[in-house]
Amino acid sequence: MCAHKVQAPRWDQQSLGVIGAGVMGCALINGIRQAGLLDDTQLWTAVKSSRSQERVAEATGIRTTTNVGDYIADTTLLLLCVKPNTVETVIGQLKAGGLKPDTVIISIAAGVSIKKIQDALGSDYNNPVLRVMTNTPSLIGQGMSVVSPSAEATDTHVAMAKAIFNAVGLCISLDEQHLDAVTGLSGAGPAYFYLMMEAMADGGVNVGLPRDVALTLVAQTALGAAMMVKQSSRHPAALRDDVTTPAGCTIAGLLTMEDGKIRSVLARAVEEATQIASKLG
């Protein structure tokens, strides 16, 4: 039996509008351009004010407008990079501007379900909708993104969304039921690591290291440990055992962390963030 073959996206036939060119919107624009997926003539963005219009146009070099109706008629892909509480308003503006019922909509609004977007579109629209959870390391090309498609989205639409977010890091696809957990883990995850890194640097300062040196040691150690997990395909527990010699300093440090119940605290942090994420939309 032959495997299902996904039709390759035809990027030369696409026009992409980015609604909301804040930090994440601009990061995605830059990633798309650097990956060579689309050229500047195939990209446009919509912003709230004329001041933002000038800033974004200068920063990105692409068409920038305060009126989505200027370019939406020829748009095949839309990236919604707006705050969760503005999604319904923005969709109303898109419809009033001439949104086509076959334009692919990709949303990064945290907690806003595919159904909520479809309800805002109404029964006259059957747009493919893809919901994406990403995170802030996308700003430096090291993001973690997860895409979930609606029933109307094809494998080719998923491939297009993954290509866009792979341009700023790594992107995988999952059913939407997992998106709140993804938000609690990788969406909020950078903040957990920043807190741990800050605490470890404080420990270094406490035992005599200059703070800038302590931060350098922590950052590179965290980066190296993460790359070991990614590249070795070994379980973190096995990698930890490699560092933990009998009667050594590492096991003493680990036991102190276990005394503080660090495992359950981190796991509970993910659980709590997931619960909050489920209410954002």
Buried (B, 14 or more C-beta within 10 A) or exposed (E): EEEEEEEEBEBEEBBBBBBBBBEBBBBBBBBBBEBEBBEEEBBBBBBEEEEBBEBBBEEBEBBBBEEBBBBBEEBBBBBBBBEBEBBBEBBBBBBEBBBBEEBBBBBBBBBBBBEBBBEBBEEEBEBBBBBBBBBBBBBEBBBBBBBBBBEBBEEBBBBBBBBBBBBBBBBEBBEBEBBBBBBBBBBBBBEBEEEBBEEBBEEBBEEEBEEEEBBBBBEEEBEEBEEEEEEEEEEEEEBEEEEBEEEEEEBEEBEEEEEEEEEEEEEEBBEEBBEBBBEBB
